[in-house]
Amino acid sequence: MTDADTRLAMRGAFTGAALFVALIVAFSTMDPNHPSSIVTLLIGVLGVSSHLVLLPVVAALPAPGWVRAGGYAWIAIDTMLNVASINGADAVMVAALRLGGHVPAGLWMAGAALETGGAVAALGIPLGVGLAIHAIASPWIPAWVLFIPFVSLPVWFTIVGRYFARTAR
Protein backbone atom coordinates (compact mmCIF):
# COMPACT_ATOMS: atom_id res chain seq x y z
CA MET A 1 0.00 0.00 0.00
CA THR A 2 1.48 3.32 -1.07
CA ASP A 3 1.15 6.63 0.75
CA ALA A 4 -1.03 7.81 -2.16
CA ASP A 5 -3.39 4.84 -1.58
CA THR A 6 -3.53 5.61 2.13
CA ARG A 7 -4.27 9.30 1.49
CA LEU A 8 -7.01 8.33 -0.98
CA ALA A 9 -8.51 5.98 1.62
CA MET A 10 -8.32 8.76 4.22
CA ARG A 11 -10.18 11.17 1.93
CA GLY A 12 -12.70 8.43 1.12
CA ALA A 13 -13.36 7.76 4.80
CA PHE A 14 -13.82 11.45 5.66
CA THR A 15 -15.96 12.08 2.57
CA GLY A 16 -18.02 8.97 3.31
CA ALA A 17 -18.59 10.19 6.86
CA ALA A 18 -19.80 13.59 5.59
CA LEU A 19 -22.03 12.02 2.94
CA PHE A 20 -23.59 9.66 5.50
CA VAL A 21 -24.39 12.69 7.69
CA ALA A 22 -26.03 14.34 4.67
CA LEU A 23 -27.94 11.10 4.05
CA ILE A 24 -29.19 11.06 7.65
CA VAL A 25 -30.40 14.66 7.26
CA ALA A 26 -32.10 13.86 3.94
CA PHE A 27 -33.82 10.80 5.42
CA SER A 28 -35.08 12.90 8.32
CA THR A 29 -36.76 15.34 5.91
CA MET A 30 -38.48 12.62 3.88
CA ASP A 31 -42.20 11.91 4.27
CA PRO A 32 -42.11 8.09 4.30
CA ASN A 33 -45.67 7.84 2.98
CA HIS A 34 -45.26 10.32 0.11
CA PRO A 35 -41.61 11.04 -0.68
CA SER A 36 -41.17 13.75 -3.27
CA SER A 37 -39.27 13.02 -6.47
CA ILE A 38 -36.52 15.48 -5.58
CA VAL A 39 -36.01 13.96 -2.11
CA THR A 40 -35.97 10.46 -3.62
CA LEU A 41 -33.36 11.59 -6.14
CA LEU A 42 -31.30 13.37 -3.46
CA ILE A 43 -31.33 10.34 -1.16
CA GLY A 44 -30.45 8.05 -4.07
CA VAL A 45 -27.53 10.20 -5.20
CA LEU A 46 -26.27 10.61 -1.64
CA GLY A 47 -26.63 6.86 -1.11
CA VAL A 48 -24.70 6.00 -4.25
CA SER A 49 -21.91 8.51 -3.62
CA SER A 50 -21.60 7.75 0.11
CA HIS A 51 -20.89 4.13 -0.76
CA LEU A 52 -18.68 4.55 -3.84
CA VAL A 53 -16.23 6.85 -2.04
CA LEU A 54 -15.61 3.95 0.35
CA LEU A 55 -14.02 1.70 -2.29
CA PRO A 56 -10.48 2.89 -1.39
CA VAL A 57 -11.31 2.46 2.31
CA VAL A 58 -12.26 -1.19 1.80
CA ALA A 59 -9.08 -1.69 -0.23
CA ALA A 60 -6.82 -0.06 2.36
CA LEU A 61 -8.11 -1.24 5.75
CA PRO A 62 -6.15 -4.27 6.93
CA ALA A 63 -8.35 -7.35 6.46
CA PRO A 64 -8.21 -10.79 4.89
CA GLY A 65 -9.47 -10.90 1.31
CA TRP A 66 -12.67 -12.72 2.27
CA VAL A 67 -13.51 -9.97 4.81
CA ARG A 68 -12.73 -7.28 2.24
CA ALA A 69 -15.10 -9.06 -0.17
CA GLY A 70 -17.89 -8.30 2.31
CA GLY A 71 -17.14 -4.59 2.06
CA TYR A 72 -17.17 -4.66 -1.71
CA ALA A 73 -20.40 -6.69 -1.72
CA TRP A 74 -22.07 -4.15 0.58
CA ILE A 75 -21.02 -1.24 -1.62
CA ALA A 76 -22.25 -3.00 -4.76
CA ILE A 77 -25.57 -4.05 -3.20
CA ASP A 78 -26.39 -0.67 -1.65
CA THR A 79 -25.33 1.20 -4.80
CA MET A 80 -27.60 -1.01 -6.91
CA LEU A 81 -30.51 -0.56 -4.50
CA ASN A 82 -30.08 3.23 -4.39
CA VAL A 83 -30.22 3.35 -8.18
CA ALA A 84 -33.25 1.03 -8.12
CA SER A 85 -34.97 3.42 -5.69
CA ILE A 86 -34.32 6.40 -7.95
CA ASN A 87 -35.92 4.40 -10.76
CA GLY A 88 -39.10 3.63 -8.79
CA ALA A 89 -38.41 0.19 -7.30
CA ASP A 90 -40.81 -0.95 -4.59
CA ALA A 91 -39.62 0.59 -1.31
CA VAL A 92 -40.55 -2.44 0.82
CA MET A 93 -38.59 -4.79 -1.44
CA VAL A 94 -35.61 -2.43 -1.58
CA ALA A 95 -35.58 -2.19 2.23
CA ALA A 96 -35.59 -5.98 2.61
CA LEU A 97 -32.81 -6.43 0.07
CA ARG A 98 -30.78 -3.63 1.70
CA LEU A 99 -30.91 -5.52 4.99
CA GLY A 100 -29.38 -8.50 3.19
CA GLY A 101 -26.52 -6.25 2.10
CA HIS A 102 -25.95 -5.24 5.70
CA VAL A 103 -24.78 -8.75 6.56
CA PRO A 104 -21.60 -8.54 4.41
CA ALA A 105 -21.24 -4.90 5.53
CA GLY A 106 -21.20 -6.02 9.15
CA LEU A 107 -18.73 -8.77 8.32
CA TRP A 108 -16.38 -6.27 6.70
CA MET A 109 -16.71 -3.63 9.43
CA ALA A 110 -16.17 -6.07 12.30
CA GLY A 111 -13.47 -8.06 10.51
CA ALA A 112 -11.47 -5.04 9.36
CA ALA A 113 -11.88 -3.41 12.78
CA LEU A 114 -10.64 -6.54 14.52
CA GLU A 115 -7.59 -6.61 12.26
CA THR A 116 -6.92 -2.86 12.65
CA GLY A 117 -7.41 -2.61 16.42
CA GLY A 118 -7.47 0.54 18.54
CA ALA A 119 -10.31 3.03 18.20
CA VAL A 120 -11.28 1.52 14.82
CA ALA A 121 -12.01 -1.75 16.64
CA ALA A 122 -13.66 -0.16 19.66
CA LEU A 123 -16.56 1.09 17.54
CA GLY A 124 -16.19 -1.04 14.41
CA ILE A 125 -16.64 -4.44 16.04
CA PRO A 126 -19.92 -3.64 17.82
CA LEU A 127 -21.09 -1.64 14.79
CA GLY A 128 -20.46 -4.52 12.39
CA VAL A 129 -21.93 -7.16 14.68
CA GLY A 130 -24.96 -4.97 15.44
CA LEU A 131 -25.58 -4.24 11.77
CA ALA A 132 -25.51 -7.93 10.85
CA ILE A 133 -27.70 -8.94 13.78
CA HIS A 134 -30.19 -6.19 12.96
CA ALA A 135 -30.39 -7.37 9.36
CA ILE A 136 -31.45 -10.84 10.44
CA ALA A 137 -33.59 -9.87 13.45
CA SER A 138 -35.35 -6.84 11.93
CA PRO A 139 -38.79 -8.50 11.70
CA TRP A 140 -38.80 -8.86 15.48
CA ILE A 141 -37.23 -5.60 16.65
CA PRO A 142 -38.42 -1.98 16.39
CA ALA A 143 -37.44 -0.16 13.20
CA TRP A 144 -35.73 2.63 15.15
CA VAL A 145 -32.99 0.17 16.23
CA LEU A 146 -31.38 0.63 12.78
CA PHE A 147 -30.89 4.29 13.72
CA ILE A 148 -28.09 3.27 16.12
CA PRO A 149 -25.71 1.80 13.50
CA PHE A 150 -26.84 4.33 10.89
CA VAL A 151 -25.73 7.21 13.13
CA SER A 152 -22.60 5.30 14.18
CA LEU A 153 -21.38 4.95 10.57
CA PRO A 154 -20.16 8.54 10.13
CA VAL A 155 -18.44 8.39 13.51
CA TRP A 156 -16.69 5.14 12.58
CA PHE A 157 -15.63 6.43 9.17
CA THR A 158 -14.20 9.54 10.86
CA ILE A 159 -12.20 7.29 13.19
CA VAL A 160 -11.05 5.25 10.17
CA GLY A 161 -10.05 8.48 8.38
CA ARG A 162 -7.98 9.51 11.40
CA TYR A 163 -6.35 6.06 11.41
CA PHE A 164 -5.32 6.57 7.77
CA ALA A 165 -4.11 10.12 8.54
CA ARG A 166 -1.77 8.69 11.21
CA THR A 167 -0.48 5.89 8.97
CA ALA A 168 0.12 8.18 5.95
CA ARG A 169 2.81 10.18 7.71
Contacts in CASP RR format, 6 or more apart in sequence:
PFRMAT RR
TARGET T0000
AUTHOR 0000-0000-0000
METHOD contacts of the structure
MODEL  1
MTDADTRLAMRGAFTGAALFVALIVAFSTMDPNHPSSIVTLLIGVLGVSS
HLVLLPVVAALPAPGWVRAGGYAWIAIDTMLNVASINGADAVMVAALRLG
GHVPAGLWMAGAALETGGAVAALGIPLGVGLAIHAIASPWIPAWVLFIPF
VSLPVWFTIVGRYFARTAR
1 60 0 8 1.000
3 168 0 8 1.000
5 56 0 8 1.000
5 59 0 8 1.000
5 60 0 8 1.000
6 60 0 8 1.000
6 164 0 8 1.000
6 167 0 8 1.000
6 168 0 8 1.000
7 164 0 8 1.000
7 168 0 8 1.000
8 56 0 8 1.000
8 60 0 8 1.000
9 56 0 8 1.000
9 57 0 8 1.000
9 59 0 8 1.000
9 60 0 8 1.000
9 61 0 8 1.000
9 161 0 8 1.000
9 164 0 8 1.000
10 161 0 8 1.000
10 164 0 8 1.000
10 165 0 8 1.000
10 168 0 8 1.000
11 53 0 8 1.000
11 56 0 8 1.000
12 53 0 8 1.000
12 54 0 8 1.000
12 56 0 8 1.000
12 57 0 8 1.000
12 161 0 8 1.000
13 54 0 8 1.000
13 57 0 8 1.000
13 157 0 8 1.000
13 158 0 8 1.000
13 160 0 8 1.000
13 161 0 8 1.000
13 164 0 8 1.000
14 157 0 8 1.000
14 158 0 8 1.000
14 161 0 8 1.000
15 53 0 8 1.000
16 50 0 8 1.000
16 53 0 8 1.000
16 54 0 8 1.000
16 154 0 8 1.000
16 157 0 8 1.000
17 153 0 8 1.000
17 154 0 8 1.000
17 155 0 8 1.000
17 157 0 8 1.000
17 158 0 8 1.000
17 161 0 8 1.000
18 154 0 8 1.000
19 46 0 8 1.000
19 47 0 8 1.000
19 49 0 8 1.000
19 50 0 8 1.000
19 53 0 8 1.000
20 50 0 8 1.000
20 150 0 8 1.000
20 153 0 8 1.000
20 154 0 8 1.000
20 157 0 8 1.000
21 154 0 8 1.000
22 46 0 8 1.000
22 50 0 8 1.000
23 43 0 8 1.000
23 46 0 8 1.000
23 47 0 8 1.000
23 50 0 8 1.000
24 150 0 8 1.000
24 151 0 8 1.000
24 154 0 8 1.000
26 39 0 8 1.000
26 42 0 8 1.000
26 43 0 8 1.000
26 46 0 8 1.000
27 43 0 8 1.000
29 39 0 8 1.000
30 39 0 8 1.000
30 40 0 8 1.000
30 43 0 8 1.000
31 39 0 8 1.000
35 43 0 8 1.000
40 85 0 8 1.000
40 86 0 8 1.000
40 88 0 8 1.000
41 86 0 8 1.000
43 82 0 8 1.000
43 85 0 8 1.000
44 82 0 8 1.000
44 83 0 8 1.000
44 85 0 8 1.000
44 86 0 8 1.000
45 82 0 8 1.000
45 86 0 8 1.000
47 78 0 8 1.000
47 79 0 8 1.000
47 82 0 8 1.000
48 79 0 8 1.000
48 82 0 8 1.000
48 83 0 8 1.000
51 74 0 8 1.000
51 75 0 8 1.000
51 78 0 8 1.000
51 79 0 8 1.000
51 82 0 8 1.000
52 75 0 8 1.000
52 79 0 8 1.000
54 71 0 8 1.000
54 75 0 8 1.000
54 157 0 8 1.000
55 72 0 8 1.000
55 75 0 8 1.000
57 157 0 8 1.000
57 160 0 8 1.000
57 161 0 8 1.000
58 68 0 8 1.000
58 71 0 8 1.000
58 72 0 8 1.000
58 75 0 8 1.000
58 108 0 8 1.000
58 112 0 8 1.000
59 68 0 8 1.000
60 164 0 8 1.000
61 68 0 8 1.000
61 112 0 8 1.000
61 115 0 8 1.000
61 116 0 8 1.000
61 120 0 8 1.000
61 160 0 8 1.000
62 112 0 8 1.000
62 115 0 8 1.000
62 116 0 8 1.000
63 108 0 8 1.000
63 111 0 8 1.000
63 112 0 8 1.000
63 115 0 8 1.000
63 116 0 8 1.000
64 115 0 8 1.000
67 107 0 8 1.000
67 108 0 8 1.000
67 111 0 8 1.000
67 112 0 8 1.000
67 115 0 8 1.000
68 108 0 8 1.000
68 112 0 8 1.000
69 104 0 8 1.000
69 108 0 8 1.000
70 104 0 8 1.000
70 105 0 8 1.000
70 106 0 8 1.000
70 107 0 8 1.000
70 108 0 8 1.000
71 104 0 8 1.000
71 105 0 8 1.000
71 107 0 8 1.000
71 108 0 8 1.000
73 101 0 8 1.000
73 104 0 8 1.000
73 105 0 8 1.000
74 101 0 8 1.000
74 102 0 8 1.000
74 104 0 8 1.000
74 105 0 8 1.000
74 106 0 8 1.000
74 108 0 8 1.000
77 97 0 8 1.000
77 98 0 8 1.000
77 100 0 8 1.000
77 101 0 8 1.000
77 104 0 8 1.000
78 98 0 8 1.000
78 101 0 8 1.000
78 105 0 8 1.000
81 89 0 8 1.000
81 94 0 8 1.000
81 97 0 8 1.000
81 98 0 8 1.000
84 94 0 8 1.000
85 91 0 8 1.000
85 94 0 8 1.000
99 134 0 8 1.000
99 135 0 8 1.000
99 138 0 8 1.000
100 135 0 8 1.000
101 135 0 8 1.000
102 131 0 8 1.000
102 132 0 8 1.000
102 134 0 8 1.000
102 135 0 8 1.000
103 132 0 8 1.000
103 135 0 8 1.000
103 136 0 8 1.000
105 128 0 8 1.000
105 131 0 8 1.000
105 132 0 8 1.000
106 127 0 8 1.000
106 128 0 8 1.000
106 129 0 8 1.000
106 130 0 8 1.000
106 131 0 8 1.000
106 132 0 8 1.000
107 128 0 8 1.000
107 132 0 8 1.000
109 124 0 8 1.000
109 125 0 8 1.000
109 127 0 8 1.000
109 128 0 8 1.000
109 131 0 8 1.000
109 156 0 8 1.000
110 124 0 8 1.000
110 125 0 8 1.000
110 127 0 8 1.000
110 128 0 8 1.000
110 129 0 8 1.000
110 132 0 8 1.000
111 125 0 8 1.000
112 120 0 8 1.000
113 120 0 8 1.000
113 121 0 8 1.000
113 123 0 8 1.000
113 124 0 8 1.000
113 125 0 8 1.000
113 127 0 8 1.000
113 128 0 8 1.000
114 121 0 8 1.000
114 125 0 8 1.000
116 163 0 8 1.000
119 159 0 8 1.000
119 162 0 8 1.000
119 163 0 8 1.000
120 156 0 8 1.000
120 159 0 8 1.000
120 160 0 8 1.000
120 163 0 8 1.000
123 152 0 8 1.000
123 155 0 8 1.000
123 156 0 8 1.000
123 159 0 8 1.000
124 156 0 8 1.000
127 149 0 8 1.000
127 152 0 8 1.000
127 153 0 8 1.000
127 156 0 8 1.000
128 149 0 8 1.000
130 149 0 8 1.000
131 149 0 8 1.000
134 141 0 8 1.000
134 145 0 8 1.000
134 146 0 8 1.000
134 149 0 8 1.000
138 145 0 8 1.000
138 146 0 8 1.000
END
